[in-house]
């Protein structure tokens, strides 16, 4: 007989951090790429870089927290796995946007 699973608070935190990171980095990267195409990126480059890097860092922390959520006994691991994936997606989007802006 299985015992009921407890909520995975680390997994839930990782999920929300991954969602926030992915959405924010996508939006900030899209804004930066549009600014580079339209020619106004020089005026907003520093704030966009700081906000994008901060959002990517949230994704890194979310991925680390998600890995911690994978080691809980008798807890669902689905939210931790999705949180790790979304945190890594946020990081990849950030570095992808940086690479696209350098071209």
N, C-alpha and C positions, 0 to 999 in steps of 0.2 A: 504494500500500500504506500502510495506517495504522500508526502506531507505537502501542504500548500506552500507555494512559493511566496517569499516576501518581496516587497518592492525593492528594486535596485536603485537606490538614491544616487549612487555614482553614475550609473548608466543613464538615468534621467537627466542629471546635470550635464553629462557629456552630450546627450542628444540636443539639449537646448543650446549649449555653447556651439556645437557644430552647425546647427541651423542658423544661429545668429552670425557666425563667422562666414559661412557660405553665402548667405544673402547679402551681407554687408560688403564683402570683398567683391562679389559680382557687381553690385550696384556702383561701388566706388571705382572699380576697374572700368566698367562701361562708361562712366562719366569721364574718367581720365582719357580713355581712348577717343571719345567724342571730342574732348578738349584738344587733344593733339591733332585730330583731323581738322578741327575748325580754327586752330591757331591761338587759342586762349589758355593753353596749358601752363604757360610761364607764370601767369598770375595766380594759379591755384595749385601748382605742383607740390609745394611743401605741405600744405594741409591735406591734400589727397594722399600723399605718401605716408604721412603720419597716421591718418585714419585707416588706410589700407593695411599698413604694417601692424597696427594695433588690433585690427580685426583678424588678421592672419595669426597673430599671437594668441588670441582667444581660441582660434581653431587648434593651435598647438596644445594649449592647456586642456582643451576639451578632449583631444585625442589621448593625452596622458591620463586624464581622469577616466576616460572610457576603458583604457587598458586596465586601470585599477578596478573598474567595475566588472571586468571579466573574471576576476579571481574570488568573487563572493560565493560562498556555499549556499545552496538552496535559494538562489535568486535568478530571476530571468536575465538572460544575457543579451537579448535582442536589442534593447535600447543602447546598451554599451557598444555593441558592434556597429550599429547605425551611427552612433555618436563619433566613433573613431573614424568611420568612413567619411562623414561630413566634415570633421575637423581636418582631415587630410585633403579633402576637396577644397576647402577654404585656403589651405596653404598652397596647393597647386594652382589655384586661380590667381593668387597674389603673384607668384613667381611667373606665371604665364603672362599676366598683364604687364609686369615689369619687362619681360623679354619682348613683348609686342611694342611697348613704348620705346625701347632702345633702337628699334629698327627704323 
